Amino acid sequence: MNAAGNASVPQVDKEGSWWVRLGPKLFLSYMVVVVVGASVVHFGALWLAPHAFAQHIRAMQEAVHQAMTGGQISVDLQANLYAGYRHAVDTALLLALGGAVLAAVAVSLFVTFKISRPLRAMVRATEYIAEGHYEERVPVFGSPEHPDELTELAVHFNRMAGHLAHSEERRRELIGDVAHELRTPLTTIKGYIEGLVDGVLPPERETYLLICQETNRMSRLIDDLQELSRVEAGAYELHPRPLSVQALVETAIRRLEPQFREKGVAVRADLPERLPQVQVDRDRMLQVLTNLLGNALHYTPSGGSVMVKAYRRGSEIAIAVRDTGEGIPAEHLPHIFQRFYRVDKSRSRTGGGTGIGLTIAKHLVEAHGGRIWAESPGKGQGSTFTFTLPVSS
């Protein structure tokens, strides 16, 4: 059944010729039946007319012979002509009916086979997918270059199955990532407690502070997971109102300015004097800016700098957070907004975040009708995170 396997799903060409669609095909099948019936009537009439004509001529000859011999004419020529005509027409119609029925049976069997075969394949595939076998695909009958409706349905069905398989894979990865992220602080806490119980570690304030730090890490991860769950499910309300971009950026910078100062990283804003207001939820947008600034701070070494720049792009305002930090290799840029994604797989998250902030920021920006993306010249050359917001009307 898995005829298509895991092969790439062909793209549907919606500009294909009209005659490959189901409607014209069904109309053509009806016309076949009509043409067969009409052809049988035509050729049946051509075959029967000479016999009817010859029979009528014989009746006329007999009537003329009876008249010439002085006998009484026993043949009703008009009735004979009508009977011959009716016999010929009835015979031709019966032949046409039989031909049309045979043609209809043949055409319907062909059309039914062409339609029911892919539909039966889809029914079987849906049963497999319902049981959790997301690798199942249906064969694509017809030409993907010039598809009919059933071909399009098969293509989109396979695409849907691919998305389901990808979602299931992401779900498994999420479970594994959450288990790993929780295991790290739990293992540390367990080690400290066992050390206290065995007397290896002294019951001092520093030991309890280390346990408290690991507990805070675990609590922060759980809070971020709850926030991510709400954001991905859309289980939150937005209260958009016209706001100044300058006010948003300056508020976000003030929140993190002490941390920038402590690490020795310069932060500044490059904002035009006259920028139109944006239609956003203030708290959610500050959350996005804080996430991006915190991410830039974490990956920028002491002595580096972070700049926030805003400019207009048509009916949108773009806000970019640019840093002089570690940078991002090109192969990692498409995945940077995935939850728990790490550029350096061996890096511990002890000194960083949970890897969920960028995912939350992406969902919040898209909920406002904007877009967000990351750019970087390469490793060690810094990175820029840019998002857009609609201009307030």
Stockholm file with secondary structure:
# STOCKHOLM 1.0

chainA/1-393         MNAAGNASVPQVDKEGSWWVRLGPKLFLSYMVVVVVGASVVHFGALWLAPHAFAQHIRAMQEAVHQAMTGGQISVDLQANLYAGYRHAVDTALLLALGGAVLAAVAVSLFVTFKISRPLRAMVRATEYIAEGHYEERVPVFGSPEHPDELTELAVHFNRMAGHLAHSEERRRELIGDVAHELRTPLTTIKGYIEGLVDGVLPPERETYLLICQETNRMSRLIDDLQELSRVEAGAYELHPRPLSVQALVETAIRRLEPQFREKGVAVRADLPERLPQVQVDRDRMLQVLTNLLGNALHYTPSGGSVMVKAYRRGSEIAIAVRDTGEGIPAEHLPHIFQRFYRVDKSRSRTGGGTGIGLTIAKHLVEAHGGRIWAESPGKGQGSTFTFTLPVSS
#=GR chainA/1-393 SS CCCSTTCCCCCCCTTCCGGGSHHHHHHHHHHHHHHHHHHHHHHHHHHHHHHHHHHHHHHHHHHHHHHHTTCCCCCCHHHHHHHHHHHHHHHHHHHHHHHHHHHHHHHHHHHHHHHHHHHHHHHHHHHHHHTTCTTCCCCCCSCSSSCCHHHHHHHHHHHHHHHHHHHHHHHHHHHHHHHHHHHHHHHHHHHHHHHHHHTSSCCCHHHHHHHHHHHHHHHHHHHHHHHHHHHHHTCSCCCCEEECHHHHHHHHHHHHHHHHHHHTCEEEEECCSCCCCEEECHHHHHHHHHHHHHHHHHTSCTTCEEEEEEEEETTEEEEEEEECSSCCCGGGGGGTTSTTCCSSTTCCSTTSCCSCHHHHHHHHHHHTTCCEEEECSSTTSCEEEEEEEEBCC
#=GC SS_cons         CCCSTTCCCCCCCTTCCGGGSHHHHHHHHHHHHHHHHHHHHHHHHHHHHHHHHHHHHHHHHHHHHHHHTTCCCCCCHHHHHHHHHHHHHHHHHHHHHHHHHHHHHHHHHHHHHHHHHHHHHHHHHHHHHHTTCTTCCCCCCSCSSSCCHHHHHHHHHHHHHHHHHHHHHHHHHHHHHHHHHHHHHHHHHHHHHHHHHHTSSCCCHHHHHHHHHHHHHHHHHHHHHHHHHHHHHTCSCCCCEEECHHHHHHHHHHHHHHHHHHHTCEEEEECCSCCCCEEECHHHHHHHHHHHHHHHHHTSCTTCEEEEEEEEETTEEEEEEEECSSCCCGGGGGGTTSTTCCSSTTCCSTTSCCSCHHHHHHHHHHHTTCCEEEECSSTTSCEEEEEEEEBCC
//
